[in-house]
Amino acid sequence: SELFGYEKGAFTGAHQARTGLMRAAHEGSLFLDDIQSMPPRMQAALLRAVELQAVRPVGAPSDTPTDFRLISATNIDLESLIAEEQFRADLYYRLHVIPIHLPPLRQREEDVIEIAEHLLSGISRAEERSFRGFDADARAHLREYSWPGNVRELENVVRNVVVLNDGGI
């Protein structure tokens, strides 16, 4: 129901119709993170929607045309999941149009500071704090750490710094 939407009365608690994310993304882009976690039944429904360029909201009698760019991400090798029959090969080939391999943050030491400063700017603005950047010691720690949680971990570290400090460097 989140992706495809639903009609009023389609199930208990559906007191009003809801536009799903695929219809909301019409003439735009839809980003699905951790695509490898999608259950097989959902993979089939996604494949159908992408191939037909239409979705059928839960409880609707017919499909609704939609045109969107689908962008997906994974931190798992999907080809190995296909070999284990945990991910649909046909969906993989439909998604694998323009693959972009983005190495984990631990392999991009030169990007850590720039990403951290970008995060610091946005988070400090959202938290109504004033930060100007990281000192040399903090920069060294940011570069040296392996970031097993990737950018999400970096974001949480920066958020922690912003929330627990008054501002400055």
C-alpha positions in Angstrom: 0.0 0.0 0.0 2.9 2.3 0.6 4.3 2.0 -2.9 1.1 1.4 -4.9 -1.4 3.3 -2.8 -4.9 2.2 -1.9 -8.5 3.0 -2.3 -10.9 4.0 0.4 -12.3 0.9 2.1 -9.7 -1.5 0.5 -8.9 -2.9 4.0 -9.7 -2.2 7.6 -8.5 1.2 8.5 -8.4 2.6 4.9 -10.8 5.4 5.7 -9.6 7.5 2.7 -7.7 6.8 -0.5 -4.0 7.2 -0.4 -1.7 7.9 -3.4 1.3 5.5 -3.3 4.9 6.5 -3.8 4.9 5.3 -7.4 2.0 7.5 -8.4 3.4 10.4 -6.4 6.7 10.1 -8.3 4.9 10.5 -11.7 7.2 12.4 -14.1 9.9 12.3 -11.4 12.1 9.9 -9.6 11.5 7.3 -6.9 14.4 6.1 -4.8 14.2 2.6 -3.2 17.0 2.0 -0.7 18.1 -1.5 0.3 16.3 -3.1 -2.6 17.8 -6.4 -1.6 15.4 -6.5 1.4 12.3 -6.4 -0.7 10.2 -9.6 -0.3 9.8 -11.8 -3.4 6.1 -11.0 -3.8 6.9 -7.3 -3.7 9.7 -7.8 -6.2 7.2 -9.3 -8.7 4.8 -6.4 -8.1 7.5 -3.9 -8.6 8.7 -5.6 -11.8 5.1 -5.6 -13.2 4.7 -1.9 -12.4 8.0 -0.9 -14.0 7.4 -3.0 -17.1 3.8 -1.8 -17.6 4.5 1.7 -16.4 1.3 1.4 -14.4 0.3 0.7 -10.8 -2.9 -0.8 -9.3 -3.6 0.6 -5.9 -4.8 -1.9 -3.4 -8.6 -2.3 -3.9 -8.6 -0.5 -7.3 -10.4 -2.2 -10.2 -7.8 -1.1 -12.8 -4.2 0.1 -13.3 -3.3 3.8 -13.2 -0.5 4.8 -15.7 2.6 6.3 -14.2 5.9 7.4 -15.5 8.8 7.7 -13.1 12.5 7.0 -13.0 13.4 4.3 -10.5 16.6 4.5 -8.7 17.6 1.8 -6.3 20.5 1.1 -4.0 21.9 -1.9 -2.2 24.9 -2.7 -0.1 24.7 -6.4 -1.1 25.9 -8.0 -4.3 22.5 -8.7 -6.0 24.0 -11.2 -8.4 24.9 -13.5 -5.5 21.4 -13.1 -4.2 20.1 -14.1 -7.6 22.3 -17.2 -7.5 20.8 -18.0 -4.1 17.3 -17.4 -5.5 16.7 -14.6 -3.0 16.4 -11.8 -5.7 14.6 -12.0 -9.0 16.9 -12.0 -12.0 14.4 -10.3 -14.2 14.0 -7.4 -11.8 17.7 -7.2 -11.4 18.2 -6.8 -15.2 15.3 -4.3 -15.4 17.0 -2.2 -12.6 20.6 -2.6 -13.9 20.3 0.0 -16.7 22.9 2.5 -15.5 24.8 0.9 -12.6 26.8 3.2 -10.4 29.3 1.6 -8.1 29.9 3.9 -5.1 32.6 2.6 -2.9 32.0 2.6 0.9 33.2 5.7 2.8 36.1 3.8 4.2 37.5 3.6 0.7 37.0 7.3 0.0 39.1 8.9 2.7 39.3 12.1 0.6 35.5 12.5 0.6 34.9 12.1 4.4 35.7 15.7 5.3 33.7 17.2 2.5 30.7 15.0 3.3 31.0 15.7 7.1 31.1 19.5 6.5 28.1 19.3 4.3 26.3 17.3 7.0 27.5 19.8 9.6 26.0 22.7 7.7 22.6 21.1 7.2 22.3 19.6 10.7 23.5 22.7 12.5 21.0 24.9 10.5 18.2 22.4 11.4 19.2 22.4 15.1 19.6 26.2 15.1 23.3 26.0 16.0 26.2 27.8 14.5 29.2 25.6 13.5 32.0 26.7 11.2 33.7 23.3 10.7 36.1 20.8 12.2 39.5 21.4 13.8 42.6 19.6 12.6 42.3 16.9 15.3 38.6 16.2 14.4 39.5 16.0 10.7 42.2 13.5 11.4 39.8 11.3 13.4 37.2 11.6 10.6 39.7 10.5 8.0 41.3 7.6 10.0 38.0 6.0 11.2 36.8 3.0 9.0 33.1 4.0 9.0 31.5 0.6 9.0 28.1 2.2 9.1 29.0 4.3 6.0 27.5 7.8 5.5 24.6 7.0 7.9 27.1 6.5 10.7 28.9 9.7 9.8 25.7 11.6 9.8 24.8 10.3 13.3 28.3 11.3 14.6 27.9 14.8 13.1 24.4 15.1 14.6 25.7 14.0 18.0 28.4 16.7 17.8 25.8 19.4 16.9 23.3 18.4 19.5 25.8 18.1 22.4 27.7 21.2 21.6 27.0 24.9 21.4 28.7 25.7 18.1 31.9 27.0 16.7 34.6 24.6 15.6 
